Amino acid sequence: MAAIEADAARQVLVWDTEIRGFGLRVSPGGAKAYVMQRRVGATSRRVTIGRADDMSAEAARKKATVLAAEFAEGVDPVAAKKERARRATTLRQAMEAYIAAPKKKGVGKGAEKKARTQRDIRVVIERKFGDWLDRPVTDFTESMVKERHAALAKESPAQANLAFRYFRAAINHLIADADEGEAPIIKTNPVTRLNRTNQWADVRPAKGRIPDRSIPDWVEAVKTGLDDLALGSEMRDALLFLLLTGARAGELFGSAKDGYPALRWASVDLRHDKVTFPDTKNRLDHELPLPAQLKALLQDRKKRAGPEFVFSDAKGRMPADLRPAFRRLEARTGISITAHDLRRTFASVASKLDISTYKVKRLTNHISGNDVTADYVEVEFDDLRDAMQKIENHMLRAAAQNAGALSEST
């Protein structure tokens, strides 16, 4: 074997005289490896047995004998190796393949999933299936799914459902992504057990919001109760902006880890009284008219903010989160809410003011889903100006007018 020299121009193959198809391959660089080559049907297959530096010729010859028997039985060792690798696919690999797959429906169909979506999937999967991630997907049974979902639902029904929706999506993607002629390694998604047994948890949508009768008092607390906090005036203006626009907090402050910026002054057009949120959660740019007092707030903010970001101070610093403000406001008003609850408050007030459902969807930048009628209704930008002004007038009504305002139970 040592006497066989490499050819710098081509690969050299030296065949054994005893076992047909067994030989030594020498690369132009001098690397030597034992190979076995036979036909399987109409296909010629060459299998690498091992590096000559790592095994003896006799050991390679024994493996070649085994391969020769498999070839004689019509076994394609290349296909068999690929099938073994497929069947060894772990839940982690299936999840990563699903995360990397293009979006399958809705706005942005066919595009890469947003960075935030990818992160959210990984966070849920790591927390709920950490002990499953490195197991082959073929290990998971319907009974395992049933038991794990029931255990997770005791802690959080919503999180249990979300975790298994991601699990189901990853397995469905794995089934759908089989090559032509390949049988899926899983015939039935084990999560279907939850459908057949009606085990999905009954999760009601969150309904947190500011009671309508309490909005004036909450607004007054925002205006007067935050200035002594670090970046208090930035938090004050941001909270009022969220309340009066229904915007998402991420659209104001951005996310460094998800790769999108905070709201910039370049997106605020005070001349034409509008603000644009670029590339939002549903992949659309979202334009909103600015009602009178919100425009005045932004004009005043521009005098105090940094040159790039709307809700920064003069040095460009922005609040890391709004929780200090919410804790202060809860202490003063007794109202415990989140930033997203302000979005619900906005939509609730719009509904109370008899603003049409289609305008509310435009104002909150919600996709119409399967609402066929929505495809026929054209809500133009200028149609939203009156709606935004009505909402602002109602939100910013004086506390003294509270007795005559719309009332509701919490």
C-alpha positions as CSV (number, residue, x, y, z in Angstrom):
1,M,0.0,0.0,0.0
2,A,2.8,2.4,0.9
3,A,4.3,1.9,-2.6
4,I,1.2,3.3,-4.3
5,E,2.0,6.8,-5.2
6,A,-0.4,9.7,-5.8
7,D,-1.0,11.3,-9.2
8,A,-1.1,15.1,-8.8
9,A,-3.4,15.3,-11.9
10,R,-6.1,12.7,-10.9
11,Q,-7.5,10.3,-8.4
12,V,-5.9,6.8,-8.4
13,L,-7.9,3.6,-7.8
14,V,-6.3,0.3,-7.2
15,W,-8.7,-2.7,-7.1
16,D,-8.4,-5.8,-5.0
17,T,-8.0,-9.1,-6.8
18,E,-10.1,-11.1,-4.3
19,I,-13.2,-9.1,-3.6
20,R,-14.8,-7.5,-6.6
21,G,-15.3,-3.8,-6.1
22,F,-13.0,-3.4,-3.1
23,G,-10.1,-1.1,-3.6
24,L,-7.8,1.7,-2.4
25,R,-8.5,5.3,-3.5
26,V,-5.5,7.7,-3.5
27,S,-6.3,11.4,-3.9
28,P,-4.1,13.9,-5.8
29,G,-3.0,15.1,-2.4
30,G,-1.9,11.7,-1.2
31,A,-4.8,10.8,1.1
32,K,-5.6,7.1,1.0
33,A,-9.0,5.4,1.7
34,Y,-10.5,2.0,1.3
35,V,-13.7,1.9,-0.9
36,M,-16.3,-0.5,-2.1
37,Q,-18.0,0.0,-5.4
38,R,-20.9,-2.1,-6.8
39,R,-24.1,-1.6,-8.8
40,V,-27.5,-1.4,-7.1
41,G,-30.0,-1.8,-9.9
42,A,-29.0,0.8,-12.5
43,T,-27.0,2.9,-10.1
44,S,-23.3,2.6,-9.4
45,R,-22.5,3.3,-5.7
46,R,-19.0,3.9,-4.3
47,V,-18.9,3.7,-0.5
48,T,-15.9,4.9,1.6
49,I,-15.0,2.2,4.1
50,G,-12.4,4.2,6.0
51,R,-9.1,6.0,5.9
52,A,-6.1,3.8,5.3
53,D,-4.2,5.6,8.1
54,D,-6.9,4.5,10.5
55,M,-7.4,0.8,9.7
56,S,-5.6,-2.2,8.2
57,A,-6.2,-3.6,4.8
58,E,-7.5,-6.8,6.5
59,A,-10.0,-4.9,8.6
60,A,-11.2,-3.0,5.5
61,R,-11.5,-6.3,3.6
62,K,-13.9,-7.7,6.3
63,K,-16.1,-4.6,6.1
64,A,-16.0,-4.9,2.3
65,T,-17.3,-8.5,2.6
66,V,-20.3,-7.3,4.6
67,L,-21.0,-4.6,2.1
68,A,-20.7,-7.1,-0.8
69,A,-23.4,-9.2,0.9
70,E,-25.7,-6.1,1.2
71,F,-25.1,-5.1,-2.4
72,A,-26.0,-8.7,-3.4
73,E,-29.3,-8.4,-1.6
74,G,-30.1,-5.1,-3.4
75,V,-29.4,-2.9,-0.4
76,D,-28.2,0.6,-1.4
77,P,-25.8,1.5,1.5
78,V,-25.8,5.2,0.5
79,A,-29.6,5.3,0.7
80,A,-29.6,3.2,3.9
81,K,-27.2,5.6,5.6
82,K,-29.3,8.6,4.5
83,E,-32.4,6.8,5.9
84,R,-30.7,6.1,9.2
85,A,-29.7,9.8,9.5
86,R,-33.3,10.9,8.7
87,R,-34.7,8.5,11.4
88,A,-32.2,9.9,13.8
89,T,-33.5,13.5,13.3
90,T,-33.9,15.1,16.8
91,L,-36.6,17.4,17.9
92,R,-34.0,20.2,18.1
93,Q,-33.1,19.6,14.4
94,A,-36.8,19.5,13.4
95,M,-37.4,22.7,15.3
96,E,-34.5,24.5,13.7
97,A,-35.7,23.3,10.3
98,Y,-39.1,24.7,11.0
99,I,-37.7,28.0,12.2
100,A,-35.6,28.4,9.1
101,A,-38.5,27.5,6.8
102,P,-40.3,30.4,5.0
103,K,-43.5,31.8,6.5
104,K,-46.3,29.6,5.2
105,K,-49.3,31.9,5.3
106,G,-50.5,35.5,5.8
107,V,-48.7,38.7,4.9
108,G,-45.1,37.9,4.0
109,K,-45.9,34.3,2.9
110,G,-42.7,32.8,1.6
111,A,-40.4,35.2,3.4
112,E,-38.1,34.4,6.3
113,K,-39.7,34.4,9.7
114,K,-39.0,37.6,11.7
115,A,-36.1,37.5,14.1
116,R,-38.5,38.0,17.0
117,T,-40.7,35.1,15.9
118,Q,-37.6,32.8,15.7
119,R,-36.5,33.9,19.1
120,D,-39.9,33.4,20.7
121,I,-40.1,29.8,19.3
122,R,-36.7,28.9,20.7
123,V,-37.5,30.4,24.1
124,V,-40.8,28.4,24.4
125,I,-39.2,25.1,23.1
126,E,-36.2,25.3,25.4
127,R,-38.4,26.0,28.4
128,K,-41.1,23.4,27.7
129,F,-39.2,20.6,25.9
130,G,-35.6,21.0,27.1
131,D,-35.4,17.3,28.1
132,W,-36.9,16.2,24.7
133,L,-34.8,18.3,22.3
134,D,-32.0,15.8,21.7
135,R,-34.3,12.8,21.3
136,P,-35.2,11.4,17.8
137,V,-38.6,12.7,16.7
138,T,-39.6,9.0,16.1
139,D,-39.5,8.5,19.9
140,F,-42.5,10.7,20.6
141,T,-45.8,9.0,21.0
142,E,-49.3,10.3,21.4
143,S,-49.3,9.3,25.1
144,M,-46.2,11.3,25.7
145,V,-47.8,14.4,24.0
146,K,-51.0,13.9,26.1
147,E,-49.1,13.6,29.4
148,R,-46.7,16.5,28.7
149,H,-49.5,18.8,27.6
150,A,-51.5,18.0,30.7
151,A,-48.5,18.7,33.0
152,L,-47.7,22.0,31.3
153,A,-51.4,23.1,31.3
154,K,-51.4,22.9,35.1
155,E,-48.8,25.7,35.2
156,S,-50.1,27.7,32.3
157,P,-52.8,26.6,29.8
158,A,-51.8,29.3,27.3
159,Q,-48.1,28.3,27.3
160,A,-49.0,24.6,27.1
161,N,-51.1,25.3,23.9
162,L,-48.4,27.6,22.4
163,A,-45.6,25.0,23.1
164,F,-47.5,22.2,21.4
165,R,-48.6,24.4,18.5
166,Y,-44.9,24.9,17.8
167,F,-44.2,21.2,18.3
168,R,-47.0,20.3,15.9
169,A,-45.8,22.8,13.3
170,A,-42.2,21.4,13.4
171,I,-43.4,17.8,12.9
172,N,-45.8,18.9,10.1
173,H,-42.9,20.6,8.4
174,L,-40.7,17.5,8.8
175,I,-43.5,15.3,7.2
176,A,-44.0,17.8,4.4
177,D,-40.3,18.2,3.6
178,A,-39.6,14.6,2.6
179,D,-37.9,14.2,-0.7
180,E,-39.9,12.8,-3.7
181,G,-40.2,9.1,-3.3
182,E,-39.3,9.1,0.4
183,A,-41.8,8.0,2.9
184,P,-42.0,10.5,5.9
185,I,-40.3,9.1,9.0
186,I,-43.4,10.0,10.9
187,K,-46.8,9.1,9.3
188,T,-49.1,10.9,11.8
189,N,-48.3,13.9,13.9
190,P,-48.7,12.8,17.6
191,V,-50.2,16.1,18.5
192,T,-53.4,15.1,16.7
193,R,-54.2,13.2,20.0
194,L,-55.0,16.6,21.5
195,N,-57.6,17.3,18.8
196,R,-59.2,13.9,19.1
197,T,-59.5,14.0,22.9
198,N,-60.4,17.8,23.0
199,Q,-57.4,18.3,25.3
200,W,-56.4,21.7,24.1
201,A,-56.7,24.1,27.0
202,D,-59.6,26.6,26.9
203,V,-57.7,29.9,26.9
204,R,-59.7,33.1,26.8
205,P,-58.2,36.2,25.3
206,A,-56.6,38.6,27.8
207,K,-59.0,41.5,28.5
208,G,-56.9,43.8,30.6
209,R,-57.6,47.5,29.9
210,I,-58.3,50.7,31.7
211,P,-62.0,51.0,32.7
212,D,-63.5,53.8,30.6
213,R,-64.6,55.7,33.7
214,S,-61.0,55.6,35.0
215,I,-59.2,56.9,31.9
216,P,-59.2,60.6,32.9
217,D,-57.7,59.8,36.3
218,W,-55.1,57.5,34.8
219,V,-54.1,60.1,32.2
220,E,-53.8,62.7,35.0
221,A,-51.6,60.4,37.0
222,V,-49.4,59.9,33.9
223,K,-49.1,63.6,33.3
224,T,-48.2,64.5,36.9
225,G,-46.7,61.4,38.6
226,L,-43.6,60.3,36.6
227,D,-41.3,63.3,36.3
228,D,-39.1,62.3,39.3
229,L,-38.4,58.9,37.8
230,A,-35.2,58.4,35.6
231,L,-36.3,59.2,32.1
232,G,-39.7,59.9,33.6
233,S,-40.7,62.5,30.9
234,E,-39.8,60.0,28.2
235,M,-42.0,57.3,29.8
236,R,-44.8,59.8,30.3
237,D,-44.9,60.8,26.7
238,A,-44.5,57.2,25.5
239,L,-47.5,56.1,27.7
240,L,-49.7,58.8,26.4
241,F,-48.6,58.0,22.8
242,L,-49.4,54.3,23.3
243,L,-52.8,55.1,24.8
244,L,-53.7,57.5,21.9
245,T,-52.5,55.4,19.0
246,G,-52.9,51.8,20.1
247,A,-49.3,51.2,19.0
248,R,-47.2,48.3,20.3
249,A,-44.4,49.2,22.8
250,G,-41.9,47.5,20.5
251,E,-42.9,50.0,17.7
252,L,-41.8,52.8,20.0
253,F,-38.7,51.4,21.6
254,G,-37.5,48.8,19.1
255,S,-35.6,45.7,20.0
256,A,-31.8,45.4,19.6
257,K,-31.9,41.6,20.0
258,D,-34.5,41.3,17.3
259,G,-32.8,43.7,15.0
260,Y,-35.3,46.5,14.6
261,P,-34.9,50.1,15.7
262,A,-36.9,52.5,17.9
263,L,-39.3,55.0,16.4
264,R,-37.3,57.6,14.6
265,W,-38.1,61.3,13.9
266,A,-37.8,60.4,10.2
267,S,-41.0,58.5,10.6
268,V,-42.9,61.4,12.1
269,D,-44.4,63.9,9.7
270,L,-45.6,66.9,11.7
271,R,-46.3,68.9,8.5
272,H,-48.8,66.4,7.3
273,D,-49.9,65.2,10.8
274,K,-49.0,61.5,10.5
275,V,-46.6,58.9,11.9
276,T,-45.4,55.7,10.1
277,F,-44.4,52.5,11.8
278,P,-42.1,50.7,9.3
279,D,-42.1,46.9,8.8
280,T,-44.5,46.1,11.7
281,K,-45.3,42.7,13.2
282,N,-47.4,41.8,10.2
283,R,-44.7,43.0,7.8
284,L,-46.6,46.0,6.7
285,D,-45.8,49.7,7.1
286,H,-48.5,51.2,9.3
287,E,-49.5,54.9,8.9
288,L,-51.6,56.8,11.5
289,P,-53.0,60.3,11.5
290,L,-51.9,62.5,14.4
291,P,-54.8,64.1,16.3
292,A,-54.3,67.6,17.6
293,Q,-53.1,67.1,21.2
294,L,-50.8,64.2,20.2
295,K,-49.3,66.3,17.5
296,A,-48.7,69.0,20.2
297,L,-47.1,66.4,22.5
298,L,-44.7,65.4,19.7
299,Q,-43.8,69.0,18.8
300,D,-42.9,69.6,22.5
301,R,-41.0,66.3,22.6
302,K,-38.9,67.2,19.6
303,K,-37.6,70.2,21.5
304,R,-36.4,67.9,24.3
305,A,-35.5,64.7,22.6
306,G,-32.3,63.5,20.8
307,P,-32.0,64.0,17.1
308,E,-32.7,60.4,16.0
309,F,-35.2,58.7,18.3
310,V,-38.6,60.1,19.3
311,F,-38.7,58.8,22.9
312,S,-35.1,59.5,23.9
313,D,-33.8,62.3,26.0
314,A,-31.4,64.9,24.6
315,K,-28.5,62.5,25.1
316,G,-30.2,59.8,23.1
317,R,-31.1,57.6,26.1
318,M,-34.4,55.7,26.2
319,P,-36.2,53.8,28.9
320,A,-35.2,50.2,29.1
321,D,-38.8,49.3,29.9
322,L,-42.0,50.9,31.2
323,R,-42.4,48.8,34.4
324,P,-41.2,51.5,36.8
325,A,-43.9,53.8,35.4
326,F,-46.6,51.2,35.6
327,R,-45.7,50.4,39.2
328,R,-45.9,54.1,40.1
329,L,-49.2,54.5,38.3
330,E,-50.7,51.4,40.0
331,A,-49.8,52.8,43.4
332,R,-51.5,56.1,42.5
333,T,-54.6,54.8,40.7
334,G,-55.0,51.2,41.8
335,I,-55.0,50.2,38.1
336,S,-52.7,47.4,37.2
337,I,-52.1,47.2,33.4
338,T,-49.4,46.4,30.8
339,A,-48.4,48.3,27.7
340,H,-50.5,45.9,25.6
341,D,-53.5,46.7,27.8
342,L,-53.2,50.3,26.5
343,R,-53.7,48.9,23.0
344,R,-56.8,47.1,24.2
345,T,-58.0,50.3,25.8
346,F,-57.6,52.1,22.5
347,A,-59.6,49.5,20.6
348,S,-62.3,49.4,23.3
349,V,-62.8,53.1,23.3
350,A,-62.9,53.1,19.4
351,S,-65.7,50.5,19.6
352,K,-67.7,52.5,22.2
353,L,-67.5,55.6,20.0
354,D,-69.2,53.6,17.2
355,I,-66.1,53.6,15.0
356,S,-66.5,50.8,12.4
357,T,-64.8,47.5,12.9
358,Y,-62.9,48.0,9.7
359,K,-61.6,51.3,10.8
360,V,-60.6,49.8,14.1
361,K,-58.7,47.1,12.3
362,R,-56.9,49.7,10.2
363,L,-56.1,51.8,13.3
364,T,-54.7,48.8,15.2
365,N,-53.0,47.3,12.1
366,H,-54.7,44.0,12.4
367,I,-55.0,41.6,9.5
368,S,-58.5,40.8,8.5
369,G,-57.9,37.0,8.3
370,N,-60.8,35.1,6.7
371,D,-63.1,38.1,6.7
372,V,-64.2,38.1,3.1
373,T,-66.2,41.4,3.5
374,A,-63.0,43.2,4.5
375,D,-61.6,42.6,1.0
376,Y,-64.5,44.8,-0.3
377,V,-64.2,47.6,2.2
378,E,-61.7,50.3,1.3
379,V,-60.7,52.4,4.4
380,E,-58.6,55.3,3.2
381,F,-56.0,57.1,5.3
382,D,-58.1,60.3,5.5
383,D,-61.1,58.3,6.8
384,L,-59.0,57.6,9.9
385,R,-58.4,61.3,10.9
386,D,-61.9,61.9,12.3
387,A,-61.8,58.6,14.1
388,M,-58.4,59.4,15.7
389,Q,-59.6,62.8,16.9
390,K,-62.7,61.3,18.4
391,I,-60.7,58.8,20.3
392,E,-58.3,61.4,21.6
393,N,-61.1,63.8,22.7
394,H,-62.6,60.9,24.7
395,M,-59.4,59.7,26.2
396,L,-58.2,63.2,27.2
397,R,-61.6,64.4,28.6
398,A,-61.3,66.2,31.9
399,A,-61.7,64.1,35.0
400,A,-64.6,66.4,36.0
401,Q,-66.5,65.1,33.0
402,N,-66.1,61.6,34.2
403,A,-69.6,61.3,35.7
404,G,-71.2,61.9,32.3
405,A,-68.7,59.7,30.4
406,L,-69.4,56.3,29.1
407,S,-69.3,53.8,32.0
408,E,-68.5,50.1,32.3
409,S,-67.8,47.5,34.8
410,T,-64.3,46.2,35.3
